[in-house]
């Protein structure tokens, strides 16, 4: 079981609308429980649809003037919901460097 969470609810809703239009009945705020009966082709189709849906949702956000910058959205989300500085949030979402 898994959730898909977006820092910007509008982007999340647009993503799931795009997934619906591609035949994947998912909704924003829902939990997803894939079945063991899914084939490898089913999983590949879902991943491919998600890639296209995310790009389409991003284009929709850009066309409406919403900020499509995911890092900026994450920083705003963290500021609204957690006690964290922008630098802390950037550190959370940056791959660790290896010596």
Biopython code that builds the backbone (N, CA, C, O; Angstrom):
import numpy as np
from Bio.PDB.StructureBuilder import StructureBuilder

atoms = [
    (1, "UNK", "N", (0.852, -1.162, 0.000)),
    (1, "UNK", "CA", (0.000, 0.000, 0.000)),
    (1, "UNK", "C", (0.901, 1.229, 0.000)),
    (1, "UNK", "O", (1.928, 1.255, 0.678)),
    (2, "UNK", "N", (0.508, 2.252, -0.768)),
    (2, "UNK", "CA", (1.321, 3.461, -0.800)),
    (2, "UNK", "C", (0.449, 4.682, -1.070)),
    (2, "UNK", "O", (-0.676, 4.569, -1.556)),
    (3, "UNK", "N", (0.990, 5.841, -0.747)),
    (3, "UNK", "CA", (0.363, 7.127, -1.020)),
    (3, "UNK", "C", (1.262, 7.883, -1.982)),
    (3, "UNK", "O", (2.472, 7.658, -2.018)),
    (4, "UNK", "N", (0.680, 8.766, -2.750)),
    (4, "UNK", "CA", (1.436, 9.693, -3.578)),
    (4, "UNK", "C", (1.071, 11.080, -3.087)),
    (4, "UNK", "O", (-0.103, 11.453, -3.075)),
    (5, "UNK", "N", (2.081, 11.849, -2.679)),
    (5, "UNK", "CA", (1.852, 13.153, -2.078)),
    (5, "UNK", "C", (2.590, 14.212, -2.884)),
    (5, "UNK", "O", (3.746, 14.026, -3.266)),
    (6, "UNK", "N", (1.918, 15.307, -3.135)),
    (6, "UNK", "CA", (2.514, 16.452, -3.822)),
    (6, "UNK", "C", (2.567, 17.621, -2.857)),
    (6, "UNK", "O", (1.656, 17.796, -2.048)),
    (7, "UNK", "N", (3.615, 18.418, -2.931)),
    (7, "UNK", "CA", (3.710, 19.604, -2.092)),
    (7, "UNK", "C", (2.653, 20.631, -2.478)),
    (7, "UNK", "O", (2.236, 21.441, -1.650)),
    (8, "UNK", "N", (2.222, 20.597, -3.733)),
    (8, "UNK", "CA", (1.167, 21.506, -4.193)),
    (8, "UNK", "C", (-0.055, 20.674, -4.548)),
    (8, "UNK", "O", (-0.017, 19.856, -5.468)),
    (9, "UNK", "N", (-1.138, 20.889, -3.810)),
    (9, "UNK", "CA", (-2.356, 20.097, -4.020)),
    (9, "UNK", "C", (-2.879, 20.230, -5.447)),
    (9, "UNK", "O", (-3.354, 19.250, -6.020)),
    (10, "UNK", "N", (-2.802, 21.422, -6.028)),
    (10, "UNK", "CA", (-3.304, 21.603, -7.396)),
    (10, "UNK", "C", (-2.537, 20.728, -8.389)),
    (10, "UNK", "O", (-3.130, 20.151, -9.300)),
    (11, "UNK", "N", (-1.241, 20.635, -8.211)),
    (11, "UNK", "CA", (-0.429, 19.783, -9.087)),
    (11, "UNK", "C", (-0.797, 18.314, -8.874)),
    (11, "UNK", "O", (-0.876, 17.545, -9.832)),
    (12, "UNK", "N", (-1.019, 17.929, -7.622)),
    (12, "UNK", "CA", (-1.428, 16.561, -7.323)),
    (12, "UNK", "C", (-2.769, 16.217, -7.951)),
    (12, "UNK", "O", (-2.926, 15.143, -8.533)),
    (13, "UNK", "N", (-3.732, 17.118, -7.837)),
    (13, "UNK", "CA", (-5.045, 16.873, -8.447)),
    (13, "UNK", "C", (-4.930, 16.759, -9.964)),
    (13, "UNK", "O", (-5.552, 15.891, -10.576)),
    (14, "UNK", "N", (-4.133, 17.642, -10.566)),
    (14, "UNK", "CA", (-3.945, 17.594, -12.018)),
    (14, "UNK", "C", (-3.292, 16.276, -12.429)),
    (14, "UNK", "O", (-3.672, 15.683, -13.439)),
    (15, "UNK", "N", (-2.314, 15.816, -11.653)),
    (15, "UNK", "CA", (-1.647, 14.545, -11.949)),
    (15, "UNK", "C", (-2.656, 13.402, -11.949)),
    (15, "UNK", "O", (-2.665, 12.584, -12.869)),
    (16, "UNK", "N", (-3.501, 13.337, -10.929)),
    (16, "UNK", "CA", (-4.446, 12.225, -10.844)),
    (16, "UNK", "C", (-5.553, 12.330, -11.889)),
    (16, "UNK", "O", (-6.064, 11.308, -12.348)),
    (17, "UNK", "N", (-5.926, 13.539, -12.268)),
    (17, "UNK", "CA", (-6.862, 13.687, -13.390)),
    (17, "UNK", "C", (-6.235, 13.131, -14.663)),
    (17, "UNK", "O", (-6.900, 12.467, -15.458)),
    (18, "UNK", "N", (-4.956, 13.410, -14.845)),
    (18, "UNK", "CA", (-4.242, 12.885, -16.010)),
    (18, "UNK", "C", (-4.146, 11.357, -15.949)),
    (18, "UNK", "O", (-4.264, 10.688, -16.976)),
    (19, "UNK", "N", (-3.934, 10.810, -14.765)),
    (19, "UNK", "CA", (-3.890, 9.347, -14.633)),
    (19, "UNK", "C", (-5.257, 8.745, -14.977)),
    (19, "UNK", "O", (-5.326, 7.719, -15.654)),
    (20, "UNK", "N", (-6.339, 9.370, -14.519)),
    (20, "UNK", "CA", (-7.689, 8.886, -14.859)),
    (20, "UNK", "C", (-7.865, 8.873, -16.362)),
    (20, "UNK", "O", (-8.404, 7.917, -16.922)),
    (21, "UNK", "N", (-7.407, 9.942, -17.027)),
    (21, "UNK", "CA", (-7.594, 10.032, -18.476)),
    (21, "UNK", "C", (-6.805, 8.950, -19.212)),
    (21, "UNK", "O", (-7.070, 8.668, -20.381)),
    (22, "UNK", "N", (-5.842, 8.349, -18.527)),
    (22, "UNK", "CA", (-5.030, 7.279, -19.115)),
    (22, "UNK", "C", (-5.491, 5.892, -18.654)),
    (22, "UNK", "O", (-4.834, 4.886, -18.921)),
    (23, "UNK", "N", (-6.636, 5.860, -17.958)),
    (23, "UNK", "CA", (-7.221, 4.581, -17.561)),
    (23, "UNK", "C", (-6.800, 4.060, -16.203)),
    (23, "UNK", "O", (-7.106, 2.915, -15.870)),
    (24, "UNK", "N", (-6.109, 4.859, -15.412)),
    (24, "UNK", "CA", (-5.692, 4.449, -14.075)),
    (24, "UNK", "C", (-6.543, 5.211, -13.064)),
    (24, "UNK", "O", (-6.365, 6.414, -12.875)),
    (25, "UNK", "N", (-7.450, 4.519, -12.431)),
    (25, "UNK", "CA", (-8.437, 5.155, -11.564)),
    (25, "UNK", "C", (-7.842, 5.404, -10.186)),
    (25, "UNK", "O", (-8.027, 4.629, -9.248)),
    (26, "UNK", "N", (-7.130, 6.502, -10.105)),
    (26, "UNK", "CA", (-6.459, 6.917, -8.881)),
    (26, "UNK", "C", (-6.990, 8.302, -8.540)),
    (26, "UNK", "O", (-7.350, 9.069, -9.433)),
    (27, "UNK", "N", (-7.039, 8.622, -7.253)),
    (27, "UNK", "CA", (-7.488, 9.960, -6.887)),
    (27, "UNK", "C", (-6.547, 10.584, -5.872)),
    (27, "UNK", "O", (-5.901, 9.890, -5.087)),
    (28, "UNK", "N", (-6.483, 11.897, -5.905)),
    (28, "UNK", "CA", (-5.603, 12.623, -4.995)),
    (28, "UNK", "C", (-6.058, 12.373, -3.561)),
    (28, "UNK", "O", (-7.244, 12.482, -3.248)),
    (29, "UNK", "N", (-5.120, 12.042, -2.710)),
    (29, "UNK", "CA", (-5.430, 11.783, -1.310)),
    (29, "UNK", "C", (-5.807, 10.335, -1.033)),
    (29, "UNK", "O", (-6.087, 9.976, 0.111)),
    (30, "UNK", "N", (-5.818, 9.504, -2.066)),
    (30, "UNK", "CA", (-6.188, 8.109, -1.875)),
    (30, "UNK", "C", (-4.985, 7.233, -1.585)),
    (30, "UNK", "O", (-3.843, 7.615, -1.843)),
    (31, "UNK", "N", (-5.250, 6.075, -1.054)),
    (31, "UNK", "CA", (-4.203, 5.063, -0.861)),
    (31, "UNK", "C", (-4.313, 4.076, -1.998)),
    (31, "UNK", "O", (-5.402, 3.789, -2.494)),
    (32, "UNK", "N", (-3.179, 3.566, -2.398)),
    (32, "UNK", "CA", (-3.138, 2.666, -3.539)),
    (32, "UNK", "C", (-2.621, 1.306, -3.082)),
    (32, "UNK", "O", (-1.599, 1.201, -2.405)),
    (33, "UNK", "N", (-3.350, 0.282, -3.469)),
    (33, "UNK", "CA", (-3.004, -1.081, -3.074)),
    (33, "UNK", "C", (-2.924, -1.951, -4.321)),
    (33, "UNK", "O", (-3.912, -2.572, -4.713)),
    (34, "UNK", "N", (-1.754, -1.997, -4.944)),
    (34, "UNK", "CA", (-1.609, -2.841, -6.132)),
    (34, "UNK", "C", (-1.822, -4.310, -5.770)),
    (34, "UNK", "O", (-1.481, -4.749, -4.672)),
    (35, "UNK", "N", (-2.369, -5.029, -6.678)),
    (35, "UNK", "CA", (-2.641, -6.447, -6.487)),
    (35, "UNK", "C", (-1.445, -7.284, -6.915)),
    (35, "UNK", "O", (-0.697, -6.903, -7.816)),
    (36, "UNK", "N", (-1.276, -8.406, -6.275)),
    (36, "UNK", "CA", (-0.226, -9.338, -6.675)),
    (36, "UNK", "C", (-0.507, -9.921, -8.058)),
    (36, "UNK", "O", (0.370, -10.527, -8.673)),
    (37, "UNK", "N", (-1.739, -9.732, -8.543)),
    (37, "UNK", "CA", (-2.106, -10.244, -9.864)),
    (37, "UNK", "C", (-1.598, -9.353, -10.993)),
    (37, "UNK", "O", (-1.726, -9.718, -12.162)),
    (38, "UNK", "N", (-1.024, -8.196, -10.672)),
    (38, "UNK", "CA", (-0.494, -7.317, -11.716)),
    (38, "UNK", "C", (0.675, -7.997, -12.424)),
    (38, "UNK", "O", (1.530, -8.630, -11.804)),
    (39, "UNK", "N", (0.676, -7.844, -13.720)),
    (39, "UNK", "CA", (1.798, -8.386, -14.494)),
    (39, "UNK", "C", (2.892, -7.326, -14.614)),
    (39, "UNK", "O", (2.681, -6.159, -14.282)),
    (40, "UNK", "N", (4.048, -7.741, -15.086)),
    (40, "UNK", "CA", (5.123, -6.779, -15.341)),
    (40, "UNK", "C", (4.673, -5.732, -16.349)),
    (40, "UNK", "O", (5.036, -4.561, -16.237)),
    (41, "UNK", "N", (3.882, -6.149, -17.333)),
    (41, "UNK", "CA", (3.366, -5.201, -18.336)),
    (41, "UNK", "C", (2.434, -4.180, -17.691)),
    (41, "UNK", "O", (2.452, -3.008, -18.066)),
    (42, "UNK", "N", (1.621, -4.607, -16.727)),
    (42, "UNK", "CA", (0.738, -3.673, -16.013)),
    (42, "UNK", "C", (1.559, -2.617, -15.274)),
    (42, "UNK", "O", (1.242, -1.428, -15.319)),
    (43, "UNK", "N", (2.606, -3.060, -14.601)),
    (43, "UNK", "CA", (3.458, -2.138, -13.847)),
    (43, "UNK", "C", (4.155, -1.174, -14.798)),
    (43, "UNK", "O", (4.209, 0.027, -14.536)),
    (44, "UNK", "N", (4.693, -1.697, -15.908)),
    (44, "UNK", "CA", (5.343, -0.817, -16.893)),
    (44, "UNK", "C", (4.353, 0.203, -17.448)),
    (44, "UNK", "O", (4.707, 1.369, -17.625)),
    (45, "UNK", "N", (3.127, -0.214, -17.723)),
    (45, "UNK", "CA", (2.104, 0.703, -18.252)),
    (45, "UNK", "C", (1.783, 1.796, -17.240)),
    (45, "UNK", "O", (1.607, 2.953, -17.621)),
    (46, "UNK", "N", (1.703, 1.450, -15.963)),
    (46, "UNK", "CA", (1.416, 2.444, -14.930)),
    (46, "UNK", "C", (2.556, 3.442, -14.790)),
    (46, "UNK", "O", (2.326, 4.643, -14.644)),
    (47, "UNK", "N", (3.786, 2.938, -14.835)),
    (47, "UNK", "CA", (4.949, 3.824, -14.727)),
    (47, "UNK", "C", (5.021, 4.754, -15.933)),
    (47, "UNK", "O", (5.297, 5.944, -15.784)),
    (48, "UNK", "N", (4.776, 4.223, -17.116)),
    (48, "UNK", "CA", (4.789, 5.057, -18.323)),
    (48, "UNK", "C", (3.670, 6.107, -18.255)),
    (48, "UNK", "O", (3.895, 7.273, -18.577)),
    (49, "UNK", "N", (2.483, 5.699, -17.843)),
    (49, "UNK", "CA", (1.366, 6.639, -17.725)),
    (49, "UNK", "C", (1.684, 7.725, -16.697)),
    (49, "UNK", "O", (1.366, 8.894, -16.912)),
    (50, "UNK", "N", (2.308, 7.344, -15.587)),
    (50, "UNK", "CA", (2.652, 8.324, -14.558)),
    (50, "UNK", "C", (3.642, 9.354, -15.089)),
    (50, "UNK", "O", (3.523, 10.541, -14.785)),
    (51, "UNK", "N", (4.615, 8.912, -15.879)),
    (51, "UNK", "CA", (5.569, 9.856, -16.469)),
    (51, "UNK", "C", (4.881, 10.854, -17.373)),
    (51, "UNK", "O", (5.155, 12.053, -17.307)),
    (52, "UNK", "N", (3.984, 10.364, -18.221)),
    (52, "UNK", "CA", (3.240, 11.264, -19.113)),
    (52, "UNK", "C", (2.286, 12.160, -18.324)),
    (52, "UNK", "O", (2.139, 13.342, -18.636)),
    (53, "UNK", "N", (1.645, 11.603, -17.312)),
    (53, "UNK", "CA", (0.697, 12.376, -16.501)),
    (53, "UNK", "C", (1.409, 13.488, -15.745)),
    (53, "UNK", "O", (0.890, 14.598, -15.631)),
    (54, "UNK", "N", (2.597, 13.192, -15.228)),
    (54, "UNK", "CA", (3.336, 14.209, -14.492)),
    (54, "UNK", "C", (3.756, 15.354, -15.413)),
    (54, "UNK", "O", (3.657, 16.522, -15.037)),
    (55, "UNK", "N", (4.219, 15.026, -16.605)),
    (55, "UNK", "CA", (4.584, 16.080, -17.562)),
    (55, "UNK", "C", (3.365, 16.911, -17.956)),
    (55, "UNK", "O", (3.449, 18.136, -18.042)),
    (56, "UNK", "N", (2.235, 16.248, -18.195)),
    (56, "UNK", "CA", (1.011, 16.973, -18.563)),
    (56, "UNK", "C", (0.546, 17.855, -17.412)),
    (56, "UNK", "O", (0.129, 18.990, -17.639)),
    (57, "UNK", "N", (0.610, 17.355, -16.184)),
    (57, "UNK", "CA", (0.196, 18.152, -15.021)),
    (57, "UNK", "C", (1.117, 19.351, -14.850)),
    (57, "UNK", "O", (0.663, 20.441, -14.502)),
    (58, "UNK", "N", (2.409, 19.154, -15.095)),
    (58, "UNK", "CA", (3.366, 20.263, -14.988)),
    (58, "UNK", "C", (3.063, 21.323, -16.054)),
    (58, "UNK", "O", (3.099, 22.522, -15.773)),
    (59, "UNK", "N", (2.762, 20.870, -17.282)),
    (59, "UNK", "CA", (2.409, 21.828, -18.343)),
    (59, "UNK", "C", (1.152, 22.609, -17.963)),
    (59, "UNK", "O", (1.070, 23.814, -18.203)),
    (60, "UNK", "N", (0.182, 21.928, -17.376)),
    (60, "UNK", "CA", (-1.047, 22.611, -16.931)),
    (60, "UNK", "C", (-0.713, 23.661, -15.884)),
    (60, "UNK", "O", (-1.246, 24.769, -15.926)),
    (61, "UNK", "N", (0.167, 23.322, -14.944)),
    (61, "UNK", "CA", (0.554, 24.274, -13.896)),
    (61, "UNK", "C", (1.256, 25.477, -14.507)),
    (61, "UNK", "O", (1.016, 26.615, -14.102)),
    (62, "UNK", "N", (2.123, 25.226, -15.479)),
    (62, "UNK", "CA", (2.838, 26.324, -16.134)),
    (62, "UNK", "C", (1.869, 27.223, -16.900)),
    (62, "UNK", "O", (2.020, 28.444, -16.898)),
    (63, "UNK", "N", (0.874, 26.621, -17.553)),
    (63, "UNK", "CA", (-0.058, 27.417, -18.360)),
    (63, "UNK", "C", (-1.007, 28.250, -17.508)),
    (63, "UNK", "O", (-1.546, 29.253, -17.976)),
    (64, "UNK", "N", (-1.215, 27.837, -16.247)),
    (64, "UNK", "CA", (-2.098, 28.607, -15.367)),
    (64, "UNK", "C", (-1.315, 29.591, -14.513)),
    (64, "UNK", "O", (-1.893, 30.320, -13.706)),
    (65, "UNK", "N", (0.004, 29.611, -14.693)),
    (65, "UNK", "CA", (0.825, 30.546, -13.934)),
    (65, "UNK", "C", (1.244, 30.016, -12.575)),
    (65, "UNK", "O", (1.905, 30.727, -11.818)),
    (66, "UNK", "N", (0.871, 28.772, -12.243)),
    (66, "UNK", "CA", (1.337, 28.187, -10.987)),
    (66, "UNK", "C", (2.834, 27.957, -11.080)),
    (66, "UNK", "O", (3.381, 27.821, -12.174)),
    (67, "UNK", "N", (3.482, 27.915, -9.954)),
    (67, "UNK", "CA", (4.920, 27.703, -9.904)),
    (67, "UNK", "C", (5.225, 26.220, -10.082)),
    (67, "UNK", "O", (4.936, 25.436, -9.178)),
    (68, "UNK", "N", (5.801, 25.799, -11.222)),
    (68, "UNK", "CA", (6.077, 24.376, -11.425)),
    (68, "UNK", "C", (7.379, 23.902, -10.795)),
    (68, "UNK", "O", (7.732, 22.729, -10.921)),
    (69, "UNK", "N", (8.103, 24.803, -10.114)),
    (69, "UNK", "CA", (9.390, 24.437, -9.523)),
    (69, "UNK", "C", (9.152, 23.537, -8.315)),
    (69, "UNK", "O", (8.686, 24.015, -7.281)),
    (70, "UNK", "N", (9.460, 22.248, -8.423)),
    (70, "UNK", "CA", (9.156, 21.339, -7.312)),
    (70, "UNK", "C", (9.889, 21.690, -6.024)),
    (70, "UNK", "O", (9.319, 21.541, -4.943)),
    (71, "UNK", "N", (11.130, 22.151, -6.106)),
    (71, "UNK", "CA", (11.857, 22.487, -4.880)),
    (71, "UNK", "C", (11.200, 23.670, -4.171)),
    (71, "UNK", "O", (11.083, 23.672, -2.945)),
    (72, "UNK", "N", (10.775, 24.667, -4.929)),
    (72, "UNK", "CA", (10.097, 25.805, -4.311)),
    (72, "UNK", "C", (8.809, 25.354, -3.645)),
    (72, "UNK", "O", (8.462, 25.834, -2.566)),
    (73, "UNK", "N", (8.102, 24.436, -4.281)),
    (73, "UNK", "CA", (6.856, 23.924, -3.698)),
    (73, "UNK", "C", (7.146, 23.143, -2.414)),
    (73, "UNK", "O", (6.404, 23.256, -1.438)),
    (74, "UNK", "N", (8.217, 22.354, -2.412)),
    (74, "UNK", "CA", (8.578, 21.585, -1.217)),
    (74, "UNK", "C", (8.943, 22.531, -0.076)),
    (74, "UNK", "O", (8.532, 22.315, 1.064)),
    (75, "UNK", "N", (9.706, 23.568, -0.373)),
    (75, "UNK", "CA", (10.098, 24.531, 0.655)),
    (75, "UNK", "C", (8.854, 25.200, 1.235)),
    (75, "UNK", "O", (8.743, 25.341, 2.453)),
    (76, "UNK", "N", (7.915, 25.616, 0.380)),
    (76, "UNK", "CA", (6.681, 26.242, 0.874)),
    (76, "UNK", "C", (5.869, 25.262, 1.714)),
    (76, "UNK", "O", (5.352, 25.628, 2.770)),
    (77, "UNK", "N", (5.754, 24.019, 1.251)),
    (77, "UNK", "CA", (5.000, 23.003, 1.983)),
    (77, "UNK", "C", (5.611, 22.795, 3.370)),
    (77, "UNK", "O", (4.892, 22.767, 4.368)),
    (78, "UNK", "N", (6.921, 22.651, 3.431)),
    (78, "UNK", "CA", (7.591, 22.433, 4.711)),
    (78, "UNK", "C", (7.407, 23.636, 5.631)),
    (78, "UNK", "O", (7.196, 23.476, 6.833)),
    (79, "UNK", "N", (7.488, 24.830, 5.070)),
    (79, "UNK", "CA", (7.304, 26.027, 5.882)),
    (79, "UNK", "C", (5.891, 26.091, 6.458)),
    (79, "UNK", "O", (5.692, 26.562, 7.578)),
    (80, "UNK", "N", (4.918, 25.618, 5.693)),
    (80, "UNK", "CA", (3.529, 25.640, 6.151)),
    (80, "UNK", "C", (3.228, 24.545, 7.173)),
    (80, "UNK", "O", (2.359, 24.721, 8.027)),
    (81, "UNK", "N", (3.935, 23.418, 7.096)),
    (81, "UNK", "CA", (3.551, 22.256, 7.891)),
    (81, "UNK", "C", (4.597, 21.766, 8.885)),
    (81, "UNK", "O", (4.283, 20.936, 9.739)),
    (82, "UNK", "N", (5.822, 22.251, 8.797)),
    (82, "UNK", "CA", (6.883, 21.783, 9.671)),
    (82, "UNK", "C", (7.704, 22.967, 10.141)),
    (82, "UNK", "O", (7.636, 24.055, 9.571)),
    (83, "UNK", "N", (8.476, 22.741, 11.181)),
    (83, "UNK", "CA", (9.427, 23.754, 11.621)),
    (83, "UNK", "C", (10.751, 23.402, 10.948)),
    (83, "UNK", "O", (11.483, 22.525, 11.408)),
    (84, "UNK", "N", (11.043, 24.096, 9.861)),
    (84, "UNK", "CA", (12.268, 23.828, 9.111)),
    (84, "UNK", "C", (12.622, 25.067, 8.303)),
    (84, "UNK", "O", (11.747, 25.813, 7.862)),
    (85, "UNK", "N", (13.902, 25.269, 8.121)),
    (85, "UNK", "CA", (14.359, 26.370, 7.284)),
    (85, "UNK", "C", (14.443, 25.895, 5.836)),
    (85, "UNK", "O", (14.517, 24.691, 5.590)),
    (86, "UNK", "N", (14.432, 26.816, 4.876)),
    (86, "UNK", "CA", (14.615, 26.405, 3.482)),
    (86, "UNK", "C", (15.899, 25.607, 3.269)),
    (86, "UNK", "O", (15.909, 24.659, 2.483)),
    (87, "UNK", "N", (16.988, 25.978, 3.960)),
    (87, "UNK", "CA", (18.248, 25.237, 3.804)),
    (87, "UNK", "C", (18.105, 23.797, 4.287)),
    (87, "UNK", "O", (18.642, 22.877, 3.670)),
    (88, "UNK", "N", (17.384, 23.600, 5.386)),
    (88, "UNK", "CA", (17.163, 22.246, 5.895)),
    (88, "UNK", "C", (16.375, 21.421, 4.887)),
    (88, "UNK", "O", (16.712, 20.267, 4.625)),
    (89, "UNK", "N", (15.339, 22.002, 4.331)),
    (89, "UNK", "CA", (14.516, 21.282, 3.354)),
    (89, "UNK", "C", (15.348, 20.920, 2.137)),
    (89, "UNK", "O", (15.249, 19.797, 1.645)),
    (90, "UNK", "N", (16.157, 21.830, 1.641)),
    (90, "UNK", "CA", (17.010, 21.534, 0.487)),
    (90, "UNK", "C", (17.958, 20.376, 0.799)),
    (90, "UNK", "O", (18.216, 19.529, -0.055)),
    (91, "UNK", "N", (18.464, 20.348, 2.010)),
    (91, "UNK", "CA", (19.365, 19.266, 2.402)),
    (91, "UNK", "C", (18.624, 17.926, 2.422)),
    (91, "UNK", "O", (19.196, 16.904, 2.044)),
    (92, "UNK", "N", (17.360, 17.916, 2.858)),
    (92, "UNK", "CA", (16.570, 16.680, 2.876)),
    (92, "UNK", "C", (16.380, 16.135, 1.475)),
    (92, "UNK", "O", (16.362, 14.920, 1.277)),
    (93, "UNK", "N", (16.237, 17.025, 0.499)),
    (93, "UNK", "CA", (15.878, 16.599, -0.850)),
    (93, "UNK", "C", (17.056, 16.645, -1.794)),
    (93, "UNK", "O", (16.876, 16.740, -3.008)),
    (94, "UNK", "N", (18.243, 16.581, -1.263)),
    (94, "UNK", "CA", (19.458, 16.543, -2.079)),
    (94, "UNK", "C", (20.174, 15.232, -1.771)),
    (94, "UNK", "O", (20.291, 14.830, -0.613)),
    (95, "UNK", "N", (20.639, 14.587, -2.800)),
    (95, "UNK", "CA", (21.363, 13.324, -2.593)),
    (95, "UNK", "C", (22.600, 13.594, -1.755)),
    (95, "UNK", "O", (23.298, 14.584, -1.975)),
    (96, "UNK", "N", (22.875, 12.724, -0.799)),
    (96, "UNK", "CA", (24.071, 12.926, 0.033)),
    (96, "UNK", "C", (25.340, 12.789, -0.802)),
    (96, "UNK", "O", (25.408, 11.989, -1.736)),
    (97, "UNK", "N", (26.315, 13.568, -0.450)),
    (97, "UNK", "CA", (27.604, 13.461, -1.151)),
    (97, "UNK", "C", (28.415, 12.347, -0.500)),
    (97, "UNK", "O", (28.330, 12.108, 0.705)),
    (98, "UNK", "N", (29.191, 11.683, -1.322)),
    (98, "UNK", "CA", (30.023, 10.590, -0.823)),
    (98, "UNK", "C", (31.478, 11.032, -0.893)),
    (98, "UNK", "O", (31.929, 11.564, -1.907)),
    (99, "UNK", "N", (32.212, 10.804, 0.203)),
    (99, "UNK", "CA", (33.630, 11.246, 0.206)),
    (99, "UNK", "C", (34.486, 10.485, -0.769)),
    (99, "UNK", "O", (35.684, 10.745, -0.873)),
]
sb = StructureBuilder()
sb.init_structure("model")
sb.init_model(0)
sb.init_chain("A")
sb.init_seg("    ")
for serial, (resi, resn, name, xyz) in enumerate(atoms, 1):
    if name == "N":
        sb.init_residue(resn, " ", resi, " ")
    sb.init_atom(name, np.array(xyz, "f"), 0.0, 1.0, " ", f" {name:<3s}", serial, name[0])
structure = sb.get_structure()
